[in-house]
Amino acid sequence: MRMGYKEPFYKKPLRVRDPVHGFIGYDETEERVINSPVLQRLRGITQLAMTYLVYPGARHTRFEHSLGTMHVAGKMARQVGLSEDEIKLVRLAALLHDIGHGPFSHVSDVPMAVLTKEAGTLPEGVKPEKIHESITLSILLERHEWWKGVLGEEHRKRAAAILADDDMRKKYKLKEEQPILKEIVSGPVDADKLDYLLRDTLFCGVKYGVIDIERIIDCFVPFERGDERWLAVRFDGVVAIEQLVVARYQITRQVYAHRVRRIAEKMLQRAILDAKDKDEEIHTLFSFNPQEERWWKTFLKSNDHWLMSRLEAVATRYPESTCAKMSERLAARRLLKEVYAQYISRLPWGYSDTQSFFETPEQRKRMEKKIAEELGVDEALVIVDVRELKNPLHRSPEPRREGKIIVIDRNGRDQRLEDMKDSLSEKVKVESEKNVYVYVPVDESDREKRQSLYKEYRKVVEKIVERFHE
């Protein structure tokens, strides 16, 4: 007698294999969210934007990072003894935390802030640099039709309350959740950081972000103050936490702030800003307007490939445009070169005058024009870039509890990590500083001639920048 196949008596577990954490399990609710267009869109958005131009393996996306963050958040929640309902809520918030990102992740933030401000459509209470977080909340709380049969309104409201800052929580009249839930998802030592440090390290092929995640999670404890519960660390976990702080510092300098990444991202932003008046869909996406259905339709289909296709179309129609020049260089990896880099505080102008100058786009444009004239290069290919490199090792003088790593000593007393005697954070006093960089084309195929031209450009640019106030 032929035996037919029979379904096993047990239910097959829902899980996916992840290169960082091994198997990541999920329940049926999480499965529906994962399979929704909102989450699937993240498969097309790289985690580190154009970092793959310097670290070729950095092609991982916001999608797998979201799964990893959910996994780590669940482990942290169980470690500190949260209820099953709270664990489910924290995992959902972690899974959904990045759904508002535009193409190439944070690269979209600058052009979206610029164009939204120009259009006058920035929602009340939303800071330009926090638009992607506002989009996340709008998706959860306003796009009800996107969630039919996927996730109930109560779950969405509570997840949004964990992800929202105080202003957005008031705007949407969300009930405040326990601080410990928010800190697991978005705090000084959260699931987001624990996942991206390991994931970015793996795919970039570097060792700077290596952390002992199991030891770190094992040292988490709940800390109660009145009716509030916070996330804290046992005293014997300080070394593991300091390892994480150092890892963030090192990977920031070697990966996130790498000059090739900075240059490529500024070139892409220039291409986007130039294309805004040449492509209707690009203008629509980067002029954030949650009141328009058209904006949401454009957002839902947008990803890295969509953006590059739109920019290539603009380049074809306008071959002499800045968009065309930048897009062609990015496609061929013929990037601009960094010929000047300096701390703003070290320029001989007086710090306050220098800082205010570089924060003004019109003044940076003047400097770009002057540099282009002196070097005899195309002004469209000169970029003066100003950015702040945050130092996670710096001891902040801010005394407030929120945003600080709390350590519980042998006697059950709490103190901030940076206040502990002999701790790494106590020893480091270097503040974060703003830096100015200048990128220009150095188009010479012969290596020796290129090096000679680079040195010549660097001397000219240094003189222009440091004497520009005269």
Secondary structure, DSSP 8 states (H G I E B T S, - for coil): --------SS----EEEETTTEEEE--HHHHHHHTSHHHHGGGGSBTTGGGGGTSTT---BHHHHHHHHHHHHHHHHHHTT--HHHHHHHHHHHHHTTTT-BTTBGGGHHHHHHHHHHHT---TT--GGGHHHHHHHHHHHH-GGGGTTT--HHHHHHHHHHH--HHHHHHTT-----HHHHHHHSSTT-HHHHHHHHHHHHHHT-STT---HHHHHHTEEEEEETTEEEEEEEGGGHHHHHHHHHHHHHHIIIIIT-HHHHHHHHHHHHHHHHHTTT-HHHHHHHS--TT-HHHHHHHHH--HHHHHHHHHHHHHH-TTSHHHHHHHHHHTT---EEEEEEEGGGSTT-HHHHHHHHT-HHHHHHHHHHHHHHHT--GGG-EEEEEEE--TTS------STTS-EEE-TTS-EEEGGGSTT-HHHH-----EEEEEEEE----SSHHHHHHHHHHHHHHHHHHHHHTT-
